[in-house]
Amino acid sequence: MARGPASSLFRAYASKKNVSRIRVFFCNQYTTSFGRHDRGASQNLLLCPAFDVPNRPFSTNSISPPRLGLTSQRQDFLGPDNFLVKPFSSVVQDGDEDVNDNREGGSSAALVSSECEFDADSGKSIDFEHESEVTDEEDGGSEDYDSAMVELENVVEDGESVVNSEGHVHVASHDPSELYRELRDAENGVKLRRSEWDTLIEIFGVMSRSGWASDQALAIYIGKAFFPTAVQKFRKFFFLKCSADVVKYLVSLGPSDAAVKFLFPIFVEYCLKEFPDEIKQFRSMIESADLTKPHTWFPFARAMKRKIIYHCGPTNSGKTYNALQRFMDAKKGLYCSPLRLLAMEVFDKVNALGVYCSLQTGQEKKYVPFSNHVSCTVEMVSTDELYDVAVIDEIQMMADPNRGYAWTRALLGLKADEIHLCGDPSVLNIVRKICSDTGDELYEQHYERFKPLVVEAKTLLGDLRNVRSGDCVVAFSRREIFEVKMAIEKYTNHRCCVIYGALPPETRRQQANLFNDQDNEFDVLVASDAVGMGLNLNIRRVVFYSISKYNGDKVVPVSASQVKQIAGRAGRRGSIYPDGLTTTLHLNDLDYLIECLKQPFDDVKKVGLFPFFEQVELFAGQLHNVTFCELLEKFGQNCRLDGSYFLCRHDHIKKVANMLEKVQGLSLENRFNFCFAPVNIRDPKAMHHLLRFASSYSQNIPVNVYMGMPKASASNDAELLDLESKHQVLSMYLWLSQHFEREQFPYVQKAETMATDIAGLLSESLVKANWKPEARKTGKPMPQQKADGFERPRSLIKLKDK
Ligand SMILES: Nc1ncnc2c1ncn2[C@@H]1O[C@H](COP(=O)(O)OP(=O)(O)OP(=O)(O)O)[C@@H](O)[C@H]1O
């Protein structure tokens, strides 16, 4: 016979009117009965936004299977380390794996079980009964559940409030909220035998380790960090109050998935009652990190009927040309560029054609009187201004892991009647989806290359002496670029221009002009992947020196899309080389090149997003005593995103945030803005200057450049590196002056003059550069560095063969 509280629990449901409820309450069990009864409801609720349970937001019902569908939709919110949550009503085989999964709570579990034995609170209320007191009659925990269920229904339908001999099994069918109330209202818990005690301890250990349970707890806003504490407190409560039937039933289940699933709804009721503040706080935190439905962030753009024209095709097919025609014809136009360099090109070109156009980049604002047109870098886009026509160039950059958010924001937020997107087809599908969310009309214009790109099968046979006039040799490190330049100039009569990312845009343009100009000896270009975008170059043939590059961590193959973008620079309509050729230095790399060119464009599934300062500020309001870096970290862990978006990488921002931690007196907004300053985080000098700028700014001291002007062009690589570094610091100063109170940066003019002069010195230096390149002193070893010098990454084919 079941005794005590269990009898009353049973009686509470042992009447005809409760038959249907009893069925529903079988959700506590690991049968699939829930699926049968509530499938309709589950489908309806799946349509609700996550966490949005209008009727009873914190009820146990919200942990029902429909709710669990929601959890599985929240993978982004849960973070990449989280696994797909199995529904609460999932069958036991799946659940077993989840419950035994130690990934989430290994340490917390250890804490629970080790503390358990010595827990004063729980220990004092417990008397062990002697092992020998166990009788066959009492020990009914191994009863087959299905048969117990049948028995229960029979009893209920008879309308008898009779407690049968398997009372503790029936506990499983009770309403968890009732069970919780029974426990809560009980004066004392039952006396436990040693074996029962041990089993219960193990069950709670399993619960606190359960990834399934901690995932489910998120649905009632019990955060992962708080979950182990909540379980621990629940365990104390349980040991103080547990009834004989509940104990017996749990002991019969043992430390298992089923036991956790039985306890969990009671735990939920307990949490709702005991932790309203923690729940409220976590809920607010989650809500403040909500990045779902980003199209709703721009109500003015949503109120407009925008026409989106996607100019879709490979490089060199006339996309930008056509979009710029519409831009120039418009009364008021905006051109959004991926690079400062390209923004400058368009600014110059459009003004030369008689269309007044201003320039706005992170570093400079050039206002042309009476201009209605603006050429800007995409990060500088204003979503407040109204335009007739806007052009967003290189729209596929929406998927860029670091900068993608700027393109996404421009597409979602621009207030323009007509928006022209230029890019390859990789983001076409996602743009279609975004337009269906925003309600904008989408028109697609597909392009083909003016002339097909031809692969030269002969290659350069590993010999740079086979370089010819009009070639662009592409290498993926600064060091290689200078080695190639030196080798070509030493062994042939060609002279080389160089283009790489660390050079100021002015110098890159100067080098491009030098190369394009047919009346000088500079007829070969040696460049990094920086050549892939933005410059109009008269390239006859693109030669890949290697097709692998160092990604800051290891040497990896260059992606197919990048190979295509770079190779596509060969042959340009209107240039002296309208037919484009491409090849590799080594025969071994040729297959990889061909493979990349043959590959269709990727179909991008997600595009980048990053919170505005206001969103980060709202989130910061939910946390106390955290550094800005931790704040960003937590935002990343807790933010929720729709399936079409990812949170852009912010390691770079976090590194700067970490360094600026020691600067006192910066407001959150200033700190946020400082973290976006363009700084090479691998250059200690540049980082030092940024720290200095931020310190002066925080103390309200005018921010000084404090930098000597080099007297002459570089005569060795160290001096060249120094010029590059100095220019980057000046560029950072100018950027800060545009993003903070101008009065605190009184040396803008001086910085501009110095930057221009240094760009000039760099150009001069490159013309005569014939020295061995040095590595930047970053403290990190160069990849594949050998005692006898740097070794060019070998052919990918060879690497593969190895
Ligand atoms: N209709 C045209 N008349 C004259 N020149 C054109 C025309 N279309 C394109 N061009 C020229 O062809 C070259 C390539 O065009 P454009 O830059 O528009 O190509 P794209 O597809 O945007 O390539 P990328 O992605 O490399 O920028 C440019 O120099 C451009 O001026």
The ligand as a Gaussian input file, in Angstrom:
#p B3LYP/6-31G(d) Opt

LIG

0 1
 N       28.969000      49.501000     -71.199000
 C       30.251000      49.777000     -71.007000
 N       30.880000      50.669000     -71.749000
 C       32.156000      50.935000     -71.563000
 N       32.929000      50.369000     -70.626000
 C       32.361000      49.471000     -69.829000
 C       31.003000      49.113000     -69.975000
 N       30.710000      48.218000     -69.069000
 C       31.838000      48.008000     -68.361000
 N       32.822000      48.751000     -68.827000
 C       34.203000      48.748000     -68.303000
 O       34.584000      47.415000     -68.069000
 C       35.354000      47.325000     -66.886000
 C       34.695000      46.360000     -65.963000
 O       33.407000      46.812000     -65.604000
 P       32.878000      46.805000     -64.128000
 O       33.876000      47.348000     -63.206000
 O       31.538000      47.433000     -64.146000
 O       32.761000      45.250000     -63.931000
 P       32.270000      44.497000     -62.659000
 O       31.445000      43.377000     -63.149000
 O       31.648000      45.434000     -61.707000
 O       33.615000      43.925000     -62.117000
 P       34.229000      44.033000     -60.675000
 O       33.412000      43.137000     -59.842000
 O       35.577000      43.564000     -60.912000
 O       34.153000      45.458000     -60.275000
 C       35.433000      48.705000     -66.305000
 O       36.643000      49.278000     -66.663000
 C       34.291000      49.438000     -66.971000
 O       34.547000      50.804000     -67.111000

